[in-house]
Amino acid sequence: MIHYHGGPITPRSAAIQAYARRHGCVSFANPEQMELVAEMCQSFILDNGAYPLFTAGRGDVDVRAYSDFVAQWALHPGFDWCLIPDKIDGDAAQNDTLIESWTLPRHISVPVYHMHEPVERMAALVKDWPRVAIGSSGEFWEIGSIKWWGRMHEVMMTACDEQGMPLCKLHGLRMLDPTIFSHLPLSSADSTNVARNIGLDVRWSGPYQPKSKETRALILIDRIEAHASATTYRGTMGTQMNWGLFG
């Protein structure tokens, strides 16, 4: 599994420590560390920025500007893929229209399935695309809740075969938490866990607290990347782990 770390991470010295030799995720809504990520990371993906726009109530993604942004970086040797523009609170028809109007090549583009949408849409996407991103939305916004796991079970039963193997590569949006991705057969996941938590001093207390944000970043990344995703999905809704590693 590939762990994509989102930013921006501050201070810059902590970002350098966090991104060096790892995998990055840059949001079009916050692209100020794009050059740093491209220089330091093994590889990177581009997020259309729909999530911060949605949470801030700032409207929809500027599709043309985002397309130009992706085209600018798509030839970089570290570029992996980009998210196709999506509308988090939209319906299946609206998001299918955004996919149909997207003009960049399919092999670098990834559609988003939103968990409030019918699972039939997920079935169609995994059949038609080599990779599909899964986003938490609507009544399933709270990742890890009982309701979320119940819906994720339905999604996984649709996206995987009878042996629990995914029908295409799956990416978890905001799912770079070992208690989440270790239960799911994800090919990759992203989050801004490191960027958000290195500055929360209240979470770094006690006699052995790290002295610098640079050290905090390395601790967080080490804890995240020490875990892999599950090999298969077995319908246990958050109680399985990646025990396949141990036979």
Biotite code that builds the C-alpha atoms (Angstrom):
import biotite.structure as struc

atoms = struc.array([
    struc.Atom([0.000, 0.000, 0.000], chain_id="A", res_id=1, res_name="MET", atom_name="CA", element="C"),
    struc.Atom([1.168, 3.544, -0.815], chain_id="A", res_id=2, res_name="ILE", atom_name="CA", element="C"),
    struc.Atom([0.779, 6.137, 1.950], chain_id="A", res_id=3, res_name="HIS", atom_name="CA", element="C"),
    struc.Atom([0.253, 9.612, 0.447], chain_id="A", res_id=4, res_name="TYR", atom_name="CA", element="C"),
    struc.Atom([0.846, 12.409, 2.963], chain_id="A", res_id=5, res_name="HIS", atom_name="CA", element="C"),
    struc.Atom([-1.039, 15.654, 2.403], chain_id="A", res_id=6, res_name="GLY", atom_name="CA", element="C"),
    struc.Atom([-0.031, 19.184, 3.304], chain_id="A", res_id=7, res_name="GLY", atom_name="CA", element="C"),
    struc.Atom([0.866, 21.901, 3.591], chain_id="A", res_id=8, res_name="PRO", atom_name="CA", element="C"),
    struc.Atom([3.164, 20.860, 6.428], chain_id="A", res_id=9, res_name="ILE", atom_name="CA", element="C"),
    struc.Atom([4.695, 23.659, 8.465], chain_id="A", res_id=10, res_name="THR", atom_name="CA", element="C"),
    struc.Atom([7.317, 24.696, 9.231], chain_id="A", res_id=11, res_name="PRO", atom_name="CA", element="C"),
    struc.Atom([9.147, 24.057, 5.960], chain_id="A", res_id=12, res_name="ARG", atom_name="CA", element="C"),
    struc.Atom([11.907, 22.161, 7.777], chain_id="A", res_id=13, res_name="SER", atom_name="CA", element="C"),
    struc.Atom([9.280, 19.675, 9.048], chain_id="A", res_id=14, res_name="ALA", atom_name="CA", element="C"),
    struc.Atom([7.878, 19.355, 5.527], chain_id="A", res_id=15, res_name="ALA", atom_name="CA", element="C"),
    struc.Atom([11.314, 18.470, 4.196], chain_id="A", res_id=16, res_name="ILE", atom_name="CA", element="C"),
    struc.Atom([11.679, 15.774, 6.852], chain_id="A", res_id=17, res_name="GLN", atom_name="CA", element="C"),
    struc.Atom([8.187, 14.434, 6.187], chain_id="A", res_id=18, res_name="ALA", atom_name="CA", element="C"),
    struc.Atom([8.333, 14.335, 2.395], chain_id="A", res_id=19, res_name="TYR", atom_name="CA", element="C"),
    struc.Atom([11.884, 13.110, 1.845], chain_id="A", res_id=20, res_name="ALA", atom_name="CA", element="C"),
    struc.Atom([11.785, 9.711, 0.077], chain_id="A", res_id=21, res_name="ARG", atom_name="CA", element="C"),
    struc.Atom([8.053, 9.335, 0.775], chain_id="A", res_id=22, res_name="ARG", atom_name="CA", element="C"),
    struc.Atom([4.822, 9.878, -1.181], chain_id="A", res_id=23, res_name="HIS", atom_name="CA", element="C"),
    struc.Atom([2.935, 13.169, -1.223], chain_id="A", res_id=24, res_name="GLY", atom_name="CA", element="C"),
    struc.Atom([-0.542, 14.461, -1.983], chain_id="A", res_id=25, res_name="CYS", atom_name="CA", element="C"),
    struc.Atom([-1.029, 18.061, -3.079], chain_id="A", res_id=26, res_name="VAL", atom_name="CA", element="C"),
    struc.Atom([-4.459, 19.681, -3.052], chain_id="A", res_id=27, res_name="SER", atom_name="CA", element="C"),
    struc.Atom([-5.304, 22.175, -5.772], chain_id="A", res_id=28, res_name="PHE", atom_name="CA", element="C"),
    struc.Atom([-6.918, 24.245, -3.009], chain_id="A", res_id=29, res_name="ALA", atom_name="CA", element="C"),
    struc.Atom([-3.552, 24.485, -1.172], chain_id="A", res_id=30, res_name="ASN", atom_name="CA", element="C"),
    struc.Atom([-0.771, 24.093, -3.743], chain_id="A", res_id=31, res_name="PRO", atom_name="CA", element="C"),
    struc.Atom([1.896, 26.228, -2.054], chain_id="A", res_id=32, res_name="GLU", atom_name="CA", element="C"),
    struc.Atom([4.230, 23.258, -1.404], chain_id="A", res_id=33, res_name="GLN", atom_name="CA", element="C"),
    struc.Atom([3.855, 21.736, -4.858], chain_id="A", res_id=34, res_name="MET", atom_name="CA", element="C"),
    struc.Atom([7.473, 22.366, -5.865], chain_id="A", res_id=35, res_name="GLU", atom_name="CA", element="C"),
    struc.Atom([8.770, 20.995, -2.565], chain_id="A", res_id=36, res_name="LEU", atom_name="CA", element="C"),
    struc.Atom([6.712, 17.813, -2.881], chain_id="A", res_id=37, res_name="VAL", atom_name="CA", element="C"),
    struc.Atom([7.818, 17.308, -6.486], chain_id="A", res_id=38, res_name="ALA", atom_name="CA", element="C"),
    struc.Atom([11.451, 17.719, -5.452], chain_id="A", res_id=39, res_name="GLU", atom_name="CA", element="C"),
    struc.Atom([11.460, 15.627, -2.247], chain_id="A", res_id=40, res_name="MET", atom_name="CA", element="C"),
    struc.Atom([8.929, 12.816, -2.713], chain_id="A", res_id=41, res_name="CYS", atom_name="CA", element="C"),
    struc.Atom([9.358, 9.503, -4.481], chain_id="A", res_id=42, res_name="GLN", atom_name="CA", element="C"),
    struc.Atom([5.989, 10.158, -6.099], chain_id="A", res_id=43, res_name="SER", atom_name="CA", element="C"),
    struc.Atom([2.919, 12.329, -5.674], chain_id="A", res_id=44, res_name="PHE", atom_name="CA", element="C"),
    struc.Atom([-0.764, 12.583, -6.532], chain_id="A", res_id=45, res_name="ILE", atom_name="CA", element="C"),
    struc.Atom([-2.899, 15.661, -7.161], chain_id="A", res_id=46, res_name="LEU", atom_name="CA", element="C"),
    struc.Atom([-6.183, 16.253, -5.333], chain_id="A", res_id=47, res_name="ASP", atom_name="CA", element="C"),
    struc.Atom([-8.793, 18.477, -6.969], chain_id="A", res_id=48, res_name="ASN", atom_name="CA", element="C"),
    struc.Atom([-9.412, 20.375, -3.712], chain_id="A", res_id=49, res_name="GLY", atom_name="CA", element="C"),
    struc.Atom([-13.131, 19.570, -3.437], chain_id="A", res_id=50, res_name="ALA", atom_name="CA", element="C"),
    struc.Atom([-12.866, 18.643, 0.257], chain_id="A", res_id=51, res_name="TYR", atom_name="CA", element="C"),
    struc.Atom([-11.478, 21.948, 1.644], chain_id="A", res_id=52, res_name="PRO", atom_name="CA", element="C"),
    struc.Atom([-13.786, 23.891, -0.679], chain_id="A", res_id=53, res_name="LEU", atom_name="CA", element="C"),
    struc.Atom([-16.782, 21.921, 0.586], chain_id="A", res_id=54, res_name="PHE", atom_name="CA", element="C"),
    struc.Atom([-15.939, 22.232, 4.287], chain_id="A", res_id=55, res_name="THR", atom_name="CA", element="C"),
    struc.Atom([-15.334, 25.972, 3.881], chain_id="A", res_id=56, res_name="ALA", atom_name="CA", element="C"),
    struc.Atom([-18.520, 26.485, 1.841], chain_id="A", res_id=57, res_name="GLY", atom_name="CA", element="C"),
    struc.Atom([-16.527, 28.018, -1.010], chain_id="A", res_id=58, res_name="ARG", atom_name="CA", element="C"),
    struc.Atom([-18.290, 26.368, -3.936], chain_id="A", res_id=59, res_name="GLY", atom_name="CA", element="C"),
    struc.Atom([-17.109, 23.868, -6.520], chain_id="A", res_id=60, res_name="ASP", atom_name="CA", element="C"),
    struc.Atom([-13.769, 23.092, -8.136], chain_id="A", res_id=61, res_name="VAL", atom_name="CA", element="C"),
    struc.Atom([-12.668, 25.345, -11.002], chain_id="A", res_id=62, res_name="ASP", atom_name="CA", element="C"),
    struc.Atom([-12.395, 22.492, -13.496], chain_id="A", res_id=63, res_name="VAL", atom_name="CA", element="C"),
    struc.Atom([-10.523, 24.392, -16.205], chain_id="A", res_id=64, res_name="ARG", atom_name="CA", element="C"),
    struc.Atom([-7.934, 25.823, -13.807], chain_id="A", res_id=65, res_name="ALA", atom_name="CA", element="C"),
    struc.Atom([-7.463, 22.442, -12.137], chain_id="A", res_id=66, res_name="TYR", atom_name="CA", element="C"),
    struc.Atom([-7.061, 20.741, -15.507], chain_id="A", res_id=67, res_name="SER", atom_name="CA", element="C"),
    struc.Atom([-4.324, 23.224, -16.434], chain_id="A", res_id=68, res_name="ASP", atom_name="CA", element="C"),
    struc.Atom([-2.649, 22.599, -13.071], chain_id="A", res_id=69, res_name="PHE", atom_name="CA", element="C"),
    struc.Atom([-2.630, 18.837, -13.616], chain_id="A", res_id=70, res_name="VAL", atom_name="CA", element="C"),
    struc.Atom([-1.373, 19.181, -17.191], chain_id="A", res_id=71, res_name="ALA", atom_name="CA", element="C"),
    struc.Atom([1.514, 21.287, -15.894], chain_id="A", res_id=72, res_name="GLN", atom_name="CA", element="C"),
    struc.Atom([2.684, 18.553, -13.518], chain_id="A", res_id=73, res_name="TRP", atom_name="CA", element="C"),
    struc.Atom([1.585, 15.364, -15.304], chain_id="A", res_id=74, res_name="ALA", atom_name="CA", element="C"),
    struc.Atom([4.903, 15.026, -17.161], chain_id="A", res_id=75, res_name="LEU", atom_name="CA", element="C"),
    struc.Atom([6.935, 15.190, -13.961], chain_id="A", res_id=76, res_name="HIS", atom_name="CA", element="C"),
    struc.Atom([8.595, 11.770, -13.373], chain_id="A", res_id=77, res_name="PRO", atom_name="CA", element="C"),
    struc.Atom([7.204, 11.632, -9.835], chain_id="A", res_id=78, res_name="GLY", atom_name="CA", element="C"),
    struc.Atom([3.571, 12.183, -10.851], chain_id="A", res_id=79, res_name="PHE", atom_name="CA", element="C"),
    struc.Atom([1.326, 9.150, -10.242], chain_id="A", res_id=80, res_name="ASP", atom_name="CA", element="C"),
    struc.Atom([-2.258, 10.257, -10.927], chain_id="A", res_id=81, res_name="TRP", atom_name="CA", element="C"),
    struc.Atom([-4.896, 12.891, -10.215], chain_id="A", res_id=82, res_name="CYS", atom_name="CA", element="C"),
    struc.Atom([-8.453, 12.904, -8.910], chain_id="A", res_id=83, res_name="LEU", atom_name="CA", element="C"),
    struc.Atom([-11.144, 13.797, -11.424], chain_id="A", res_id=84, res_name="ILE", atom_name="CA", element="C"),
    struc.Atom([-13.172, 16.823, -10.200], chain_id="A", res_id=85, res_name="PRO", atom_name="CA", element="C"),
    struc.Atom([-16.103, 15.787, -8.021], chain_id="A", res_id=86, res_name="ASP", atom_name="CA", element="C"),
    struc.Atom([-18.958, 17.313, -6.062], chain_id="A", res_id=87, res_name="LYS", atom_name="CA", element="C"),
    struc.Atom([-18.974, 15.911, -2.525], chain_id="A", res_id=88, res_name="ILE", atom_name="CA", element="C"),
    struc.Atom([-22.619, 16.738, -1.814], chain_id="A", res_id=89, res_name="ASP", atom_name="CA", element="C"),
    struc.Atom([-23.724, 16.026, -5.375], chain_id="A", res_id=90, res_name="GLY", atom_name="CA", element="C"),
    struc.Atom([-25.654, 13.064, -6.698], chain_id="A", res_id=91, res_name="ASP", atom_name="CA", element="C"),
    struc.Atom([-24.470, 10.264, -8.961], chain_id="A", res_id=92, res_name="ALA", atom_name="CA", element="C"),
    struc.Atom([-25.644, 12.026, -12.120], chain_id="A", res_id=93, res_name="ALA", atom_name="CA", element="C"),
    struc.Atom([-23.745, 15.217, -11.298], chain_id="A", res_id=94, res_name="GLN", atom_name="CA", element="C"),
    struc.Atom([-20.534, 13.347, -10.595], chain_id="A", res_id=95, res_name="ASN", atom_name="CA", element="C"),
    struc.Atom([-20.890, 11.171, -13.681], chain_id="A", res_id=96, res_name="ASP", atom_name="CA", element="C"),
    struc.Atom([-21.232, 14.357, -15.738], chain_id="A", res_id=97, res_name="THR", atom_name="CA", element="C"),
    struc.Atom([-17.979, 15.670, -14.248], chain_id="A", res_id=98, res_name="LEU", atom_name="CA", element="C"),
    struc.Atom([-16.264, 12.429, -15.244], chain_id="A", res_id=99, res_name="ILE", atom_name="CA", element="C"),
    struc.Atom([-17.651, 12.543, -18.775], chain_id="A", res_id=100, res_name="GLU", atom_name="CA", element="C"),
    struc.Atom([-16.486, 16.130, -19.260], chain_id="A", res_id=101, res_name="SER", atom_name="CA", element="C"),
    struc.Atom([-12.956, 15.461, -17.974], chain_id="A", res_id=102, res_name="TRP", atom_name="CA", element="C"),
    struc.Atom([-10.563, 15.683, -20.926], chain_id="A", res_id=103, res_name="THR", atom_name="CA", element="C"),
    struc.Atom([-7.241, 14.448, -19.541], chain_id="A", res_id=104, res_name="LEU", atom_name="CA", element="C"),
    struc.Atom([-6.123, 10.845, -20.226], chain_id="A", res_id=105, res_name="PRO", atom_name="CA", element="C"),
    struc.Atom([-7.836, 8.035, -18.334], chain_id="A", res_id=106, res_name="ARG", atom_name="CA", element="C"),
    struc.Atom([-4.583, 6.377, -17.298], chain_id="A", res_id=107, res_name="HIS", atom_name="CA", element="C"),
    struc.Atom([-3.671, 9.358, -15.095], chain_id="A", res_id=108, res_name="ILE", atom_name="CA", element="C"),
    struc.Atom([-7.222, 10.121, -13.904], chain_id="A", res_id=109, res_name="SER", atom_name="CA", element="C"),
    struc.Atom([-9.144, 8.614, -10.975], chain_id="A", res_id=110, res_name="VAL", atom_name="CA", element="C"),
    struc.Atom([-12.909, 9.001, -10.391], chain_id="A", res_id=111, res_name="PRO", atom_name="CA", element="C"),
    struc.Atom([-14.365, 9.419, -6.901], chain_id="A", res_id=112, res_name="VAL", atom_name="CA", element="C"),
    struc.Atom([-17.167, 7.298, -5.479], chain_id="A", res_id=113, res_name="TYR", atom_name="CA", element="C"),
    struc.Atom([-19.017, 9.030, -2.637], chain_id="A", res_id=114, res_name="HIS", atom_name="CA", element="C"),
    struc.Atom([-20.418, 6.738, 0.021], chain_id="A", res_id=115, res_name="MET", atom_name="CA", element="C"),
    struc.Atom([-23.859, 8.380, 0.035], chain_id="A", res_id=116, res_name="HIS", atom_name="CA", element="C"),
    struc.Atom([-24.295, 7.433, -3.624], chain_id="A", res_id=117, res_name="GLU", atom_name="CA", element="C"),
    struc.Atom([-25.917, 4.149, -4.681], chain_id="A", res_id=118, res_name="PRO", atom_name="CA", element="C"),
    struc.Atom([-23.530, 1.186, -4.521], chain_id="A", res_id=119, res_name="VAL", atom_name="CA", element="C"),
    struc.Atom([-24.548, 0.461, -8.113], chain_id="A", res_id=120, res_name="GLU", atom_name="CA", element="C"),
    struc.Atom([-22.428, 3.449, -9.106], chain_id="A", res_id=121, res_name="ARG", atom_name="CA", element="C"),
    struc.Atom([-19.441, 1.870, -7.356], chain_id="A", res_id=122, res_name="MET", atom_name="CA", element="C"),
    struc.Atom([-20.087, -1.365, -9.240], chain_id="A", res_id=123, res_name="ALA", atom_name="CA", element="C"),
    struc.Atom([-20.011, 0.519, -12.541], chain_id="A", res_id=124, res_name="ALA", atom_name="CA", element="C"),
    struc.Atom([-16.848, 2.446, -11.656], chain_id="A", res_id=125, res_name="LEU", atom_name="CA", element="C"),
    struc.Atom([-14.765, -0.567, -10.589], chain_id="A", res_id=126, res_name="VAL", atom_name="CA", element="C"),
    struc.Atom([-15.757, -2.299, -13.806], chain_id="A", res_id=127, res_name="LYS", atom_name="CA", element="C"),
    struc.Atom([-14.791, 0.660, -16.001], chain_id="A", res_id=128, res_name="ASP", atom_name="CA", element="C"),
    struc.Atom([-11.732, 2.201, -14.295], chain_id="A", res_id=129, res_name="TRP", atom_name="CA", element="C"),
    struc.Atom([-8.327, 0.825, -13.214], chain_id="A", res_id=130, res_name="PRO", atom_name="CA", element="C"),
    struc.Atom([-8.478, 2.790, -9.945], chain_id="A", res_id=131, res_name="ARG", atom_name="CA", element="C"),
    struc.Atom([-11.376, 4.282, -7.938], chain_id="A", res_id=132, res_name="VAL", atom_name="CA", element="C"),
    struc.Atom([-11.145, 6.623, -4.946], chain_id="A", res_id=133, res_name="ALA", atom_name="CA", element="C"),
    struc.Atom([-13.638, 6.240, -2.087], chain_id="A", res_id=134, res_name="ILE", atom_name="CA", element="C"),
    struc.Atom([-14.811, 9.368, -0.292], chain_id="A", res_id=135, res_name="GLY", atom_name="CA", element="C"),
    struc.Atom([-16.826, 9.622, 2.924], chain_id="A", res_id=136, res_name="SER", atom_name="CA", element="C"),
    struc.Atom([-19.904, 11.793, 2.449], chain_id="A", res_id=137, res_name="SER", atom_name="CA", element="C"),
    struc.Atom([-23.468, 12.516, 3.488], chain_id="A", res_id=138, res_name="GLY", atom_name="CA", element="C"),
    struc.Atom([-24.583, 10.481, 6.490], chain_id="A", res_id=139, res_name="GLU", atom_name="CA", element="C"),
    struc.Atom([-21.336, 8.493, 6.181], chain_id="A", res_id=140, res_name="PHE", atom_name="CA", element="C"),
    struc.Atom([-19.081, 11.524, 6.673], chain_id="A", res_id=141, res_name="TRP", atom_name="CA", element="C"),
    struc.Atom([-17.591, 10.393, 10.006], chain_id="A", res_id=142, res_name="GLU", atom_name="CA", element="C"),
    struc.Atom([-14.866, 7.913, 9.151], chain_id="A", res_id=143, res_name="ILE", atom_name="CA", element="C"),
    struc.Atom([-14.765, 4.931, 11.506], chain_id="A", res_id=144, res_name="GLY", atom_name="CA", element="C"),
    struc.Atom([-18.251, 5.363, 12.958], chain_id="A", res_id=145, res_name="SER", atom_name="CA", element="C"),
    struc.Atom([-20.602, 2.379, 13.197], chain_id="A", res_id=146, res_name="ILE", atom_name="CA", element="C"),
    struc.Atom([-22.744, 3.774, 10.400], chain_id="A", res_id=147, res_name="LYS", atom_name="CA", element="C"),
    struc.Atom([-19.644, 4.375, 8.275], chain_id="A", res_id=148, res_name="TRP", atom_name="CA", element="C"),
    struc.Atom([-18.399, 0.808, 8.715], chain_id="A", res_id=149, res_name="TRP", atom_name="CA", element="C"),
    struc.Atom([-21.831, -0.540, 7.839], chain_id="A", res_id=150, res_name="GLY", atom_name="CA", element="C"),
    struc.Atom([-21.825, 1.398, 4.581], chain_id="A", res_id=151, res_name="ARG", atom_name="CA", element="C"),
    struc.Atom([-18.189, 0.539, 3.873], chain_id="A", res_id=152, res_name="MET", atom_name="CA", element="C"),
    struc.Atom([-19.128, -3.115, 4.181], chain_id="A", res_id=153, res_name="HIS", atom_name="CA", element="C"),
    struc.Atom([-21.689, -2.645, 1.404], chain_id="A", res_id=154, res_name="GLU", atom_name="CA", element="C"),
    struc.Atom([-19.140, -0.799, -0.708], chain_id="A", res_id=155, res_name="VAL", atom_name="CA", element="C"),
    struc.Atom([-16.476, -3.479, -0.237], chain_id="A", res_id=156, res_name="MET", atom_name="CA", element="C"),
    struc.Atom([-18.904, -6.280, -1.011], chain_id="A", res_id=157, res_name="MET", atom_name="CA", element="C"),
    struc.Atom([-19.588, -4.470, -4.292], chain_id="A", res_id=158, res_name="THR", atom_name="CA", element="C"),
    struc.Atom([-15.969, -3.585, -5.086], chain_id="A", res_id=159, res_name="ALA", atom_name="CA", element="C"),
    struc.Atom([-14.465, -7.011, -4.306], chain_id="A", res_id=160, res_name="CYS", atom_name="CA", element="C"),
    struc.Atom([-14.898, -10.505, -5.729], chain_id="A", res_id=161, res_name="ASP", atom_name="CA", element="C"),
    struc.Atom([-16.013, -13.610, -3.827], chain_id="A", res_id=162, res_name="GLU", atom_name="CA", element="C"),
    struc.Atom([-12.519, -14.043, -2.386], chain_id="A", res_id=163, res_name="GLN", atom_name="CA", element="C"),
    struc.Atom([-12.471, -10.470, -1.106], chain_id="A", res_id=164, res_name="GLY", atom_name="CA", element="C"),
    struc.Atom([-9.982, -9.274, -3.726], chain_id="A", res_id=165, res_name="MET", atom_name="CA", element="C"),
    struc.Atom([-10.714, -5.774, -5.103], chain_id="A", res_id=166, res_name="PRO", atom_name="CA", element="C"),
    struc.Atom([-11.895, -5.666, -8.724], chain_id="A", res_id=167, res_name="LEU", atom_name="CA", element="C"),
    struc.Atom([-9.677, -2.637, -9.349], chain_id="A", res_id=168, res_name="CYS", atom_name="CA", element="C"),
    struc.Atom([-7.193, -0.635, -7.313], chain_id="A", res_id=169, res_name="LYS", atom_name="CA", element="C"),
    struc.Atom([-8.919, 1.253, -4.487], chain_id="A", res_id=170, res_name="LEU", atom_name="CA", element="C"),
    struc.Atom([-7.802, 4.527, -2.909], chain_id="A", res_id=171, res_name="HIS", atom_name="CA", element="C"),
    struc.Atom([-9.094, 5.744, 0.454], chain_id="A", res_id=172, res_name="GLY", atom_name="CA", element="C"),
    struc.Atom([-9.643, 9.483, 0.737], chain_id="A", res_id=173, res_name="LEU", atom_name="CA", element="C"),
    struc.Atom([-8.884, 10.776, 4.271], chain_id="A", res_id=174, res_name="ARG", atom_name="CA", element="C"),
    struc.Atom([-8.179, 7.162, 5.297], chain_id="A", res_id=175, res_name="MET", atom_name="CA", element="C"),
    struc.Atom([-4.500, 7.237, 6.219], chain_id="A", res_id=176, res_name="LEU", atom_name="CA", element="C"),
    struc.Atom([-5.256, 5.908, 9.683], chain_id="A", res_id=177, res_name="ASP", atom_name="CA", element="C"),
    struc.Atom([-4.005, 2.388, 10.523], chain_id="A", res_id=178, res_name="PRO", atom_name="CA", element="C"),
    struc.Atom([-7.226, 1.628, 12.404], chain_id="A", res_id=179, res_name="THR", atom_name="CA", element="C"),
    struc.Atom([-9.028, 2.186, 9.091], chain_id="A", res_id=180, res_name="ILE", atom_name="CA", element="C"),
    struc.Atom([-6.815, 1.089, 6.213], chain_id="A", res_id=181, res_name="PHE", atom_name="CA", element="C"),
    struc.Atom([-5.522, -2.062, 7.921], chain_id="A", res_id=182, res_name="SER", atom_name="CA", element="C"),
    struc.Atom([-9.057, -3.460, 7.637], chain_id="A", res_id=183, res_name="HIS", atom_name="CA", element="C"),
    struc.Atom([-9.511, -2.694, 3.933], chain_id="A", res_id=184, res_name="LEU", atom_name="CA", element="C"),
    struc.Atom([-7.796, -3.958, 0.749], chain_id="A", res_id=185, res_name="PRO", atom_name="CA", element="C"),
    struc.Atom([-6.692, -0.505, -0.364], chain_id="A", res_id=186, res_name="LEU", atom_name="CA", element="C"),
    struc.Atom([-3.931, 0.049, -2.878], chain_id="A", res_id=187, res_name="SER", atom_name="CA", element="C"),
    struc.Atom([-3.329, 3.527, -1.450], chain_id="A", res_id=188, res_name="SER", atom_name="CA", element="C"),
    struc.Atom([-4.748, 6.136, 0.904], chain_id="A", res_id=189, res_name="ALA", atom_name="CA", element="C"),
    struc.Atom([-4.170, 9.767, 1.785], chain_id="A", res_id=190, res_name="ASP", atom_name="CA", element="C"),
    struc.Atom([-4.754, 12.221, 4.600], chain_id="A", res_id=191, res_name="SER", atom_name="CA", element="C"),
    struc.Atom([-3.357, 15.363, 6.223], chain_id="A", res_id=192, res_name="THR", atom_name="CA", element="C"),
    struc.Atom([-2.831, 13.613, 9.574], chain_id="A", res_id=193, res_name="ASN", atom_name="CA", element="C"),
    struc.Atom([0.785, 14.718, 9.839], chain_id="A", res_id=194, res_name="VAL", atom_name="CA", element="C"),
    struc.Atom([0.117, 18.309, 8.781], chain_id="A", res_id=195, res_name="ALA", atom_name="CA", element="C"),
    struc.Atom([-2.755, 18.666, 11.265], chain_id="A", res_id=196, res_name="ARG", atom_name="CA", element="C"),
    struc.Atom([-1.234, 16.949, 14.284], chain_id="A", res_id=197, res_name="ASN", atom_name="CA", element="C"),
    struc.Atom([2.348, 18.152, 14.514], chain_id="A", res_id=198, res_name="ILE", atom_name="CA", element="C"),
    struc.Atom([1.098, 21.566, 15.657], chain_id="A", res_id=199, res_name="GLY", atom_name="CA", element="C"),
    struc.Atom([-1.348, 20.349, 18.314], chain_id="A", res_id=200, res_name="LEU", atom_name="CA", element="C"),
    struc.Atom([0.815, 20.762, 21.429], chain_id="A", res_id=201, res_name="ASP", atom_name="CA", element="C"),
    struc.Atom([-1.854, 19.305, 23.726], chain_id="A", res_id=202, res_name="VAL", atom_name="CA", element="C"),
    struc.Atom([-1.346, 15.915, 22.044], chain_id="A", res_id=203, res_name="ARG", atom_name="CA", element="C"),
    struc.Atom([2.392, 15.956, 22.682], chain_id="A", res_id=204, res_name="TRP", atom_name="CA", element="C"),
    struc.Atom([2.649, 16.024, 26.478], chain_id="A", res_id=205, res_name="SER", atom_name="CA", element="C"),
    struc.Atom([4.590, 14.089, 29.060], chain_id="A", res_id=206, res_name="GLY", atom_name="CA", element="C"),
    struc.Atom([8.275, 13.776, 29.972], chain_id="A", res_id=207, res_name="PRO", atom_name="CA", element="C"),
    struc.Atom([9.254, 12.241, 26.612], chain_id="A", res_id=208, res_name="TYR", atom_name="CA", element="C"),
    struc.Atom([7.556, 14.718, 24.320], chain_id="A", res_id=209, res_name="GLN", atom_name="CA", element="C"),
    struc.Atom([9.528, 15.518, 21.132], chain_id="A", res_id=210, res_name="PRO", atom_name="CA", element="C"),
    struc.Atom([11.286, 18.861, 21.204], chain_id="A", res_id=211, res_name="LYS", atom_name="CA", element="C"),
    struc.Atom([10.684, 19.795, 17.580], chain_id="A", res_id=212, res_name="SER", atom_name="CA", element="C"),
    struc.Atom([7.959, 19.595, 14.950], chain_id="A", res_id=213, res_name="LYS", atom_name="CA", element="C"),
    struc.Atom([10.456, 17.905, 12.669], chain_id="A", res_id=214, res_name="GLU", atom_name="CA", element="C"),
    struc.Atom([10.677, 15.011, 15.129], chain_id="A", res_id=215, res_name="THR", atom_name="CA", element="C"),
    struc.Atom([6.912, 14.957, 15.574], chain_id="A", res_id=216, res_name="ARG", atom_name="CA", element="C"),
    struc.Atom([6.492, 14.574, 11.813], chain_id="A", res_id=217, res_name="ALA", atom_name="CA", element="C"),
    struc.Atom([8.866, 11.619, 11.692], chain_id="A", res_id=218, res_name="LEU", atom_name="CA", element="C"),
    struc.Atom([7.112, 9.907, 14.625], chain_id="A", res_id=219, res_name="ILE", atom_name="CA", element="C"),
    struc.Atom([3.681, 10.267, 13.028], chain_id="A", res_id=220, res_name="LEU", atom_name="CA", element="C"),
    struc.Atom([4.857, 9.027, 9.643], chain_id="A", res_id=221, res_name="ILE", atom_name="CA", element="C"),
    struc.Atom([6.650, 6.071, 11.191], chain_id="A", res_id=222, res_name="ASP", atom_name="CA", element="C"),
    struc.Atom([3.492, 5.014, 13.039], chain_id="A", res_id=223, res_name="ARG", atom_name="CA", element="C"),
    struc.Atom([1.371, 5.339, 9.912], chain_id="A", res_id=224, res_name="ILE", atom_name="CA", element="C"),
    struc.Atom([3.751, 3.586, 7.534], chain_id="A", res_id=225, res_name="GLU", atom_name="CA", element="C"),
    struc.Atom([4.423, 0.716, 9.938], chain_id="A", res_id=226, res_name="ALA", atom_name="CA", element="C"),
    struc.Atom([1.061, -0.711, 8.853], chain_id="A", res_id=227, res_name="HIS", atom_name="CA", element="C"),
    struc.Atom([-0.138, -2.167, 5.564], chain_id="A", res_id=228, res_name="ALA", atom_name="CA", element="C"),
    struc.Atom([-3.635, -2.484, 4.200], chain_id="A", res_id=229, res_name="SER", atom_name="CA", element="C"),
    struc.Atom([-5.542, -5.762, 4.391], chain_id="A", res_id=230, res_name="ALA", atom_name="CA", element="C"),
    struc.Atom([-4.912, -8.222, 1.557], chain_id="A", res_id=231, res_name="THR", atom_name="CA", element="C"),
    struc.Atom([-8.588, -9.073, 1.173], chain_id="A", res_id=232, res_name="THR", atom_name="CA", element="C"),
    struc.Atom([-11.938, -7.964, 2.551], chain_id="A", res_id=233, res_name="TYR", atom_name="CA", element="C"),
    struc.Atom([-13.749, -10.635, 4.528], chain_id="A", res_id=234, res_name="ARG", atom_name="CA", element="C"),
    struc.Atom([-16.900, -8.846, 5.538], chain_id="A", res_id=235, res_name="GLY", atom_name="CA", element="C"),
    struc.Atom([-15.987, -8.220, 9.167], chain_id="A", res_id=236, res_name="THR", atom_name="CA", element="C"),
    struc.Atom([-16.654, -4.441, 9.142], chain_id="A", res_id=237, res_name="MET", atom_name="CA", element="C"),
    struc.Atom([-13.676, -3.114, 11.040], chain_id="A", res_id=238, res_name="GLY", atom_name="CA", element="C"),
    struc.Atom([-12.647, -6.140, 13.101], chain_id="A", res_id=239, res_name="THR", atom_name="CA", element="C"),
    struc.Atom([-10.183, -7.750, 10.686], chain_id="A", res_id=240, res_name="GLN", atom_name="CA", element="C"),
    struc.Atom([-6.524, -6.774, 10.455], chain_id="A", res_id=241, res_name="MET", atom_name="CA", element="C"),
    struc.Atom([-3.819, -7.505, 7.904], chain_id="A", res_id=242, res_name="ASN", atom_name="CA", element="C"),
    struc.Atom([-3.013, -10.865, 9.506], chain_id="A", res_id=243, res_name="TRP", atom_name="CA", element="C"),
    struc.Atom([-2.240, -12.310, 6.074], chain_id="A", res_id=244, res_name="GLY", atom_name="CA", element="C"),
    struc.Atom([1.292, -11.029, 6.610], chain_id="A", res_id=245, res_name="LEU", atom_name="CA", element="C"),
    struc.Atom([1.770, -13.673, 9.313], chain_id="A", res_id=246, res_name="PHE", atom_name="CA", element="C"),
    struc.Atom([0.386, -16.670, 7.438], chain_id="A", res_id=247, res_name="GLY", atom_name="CA", element="C"),
])
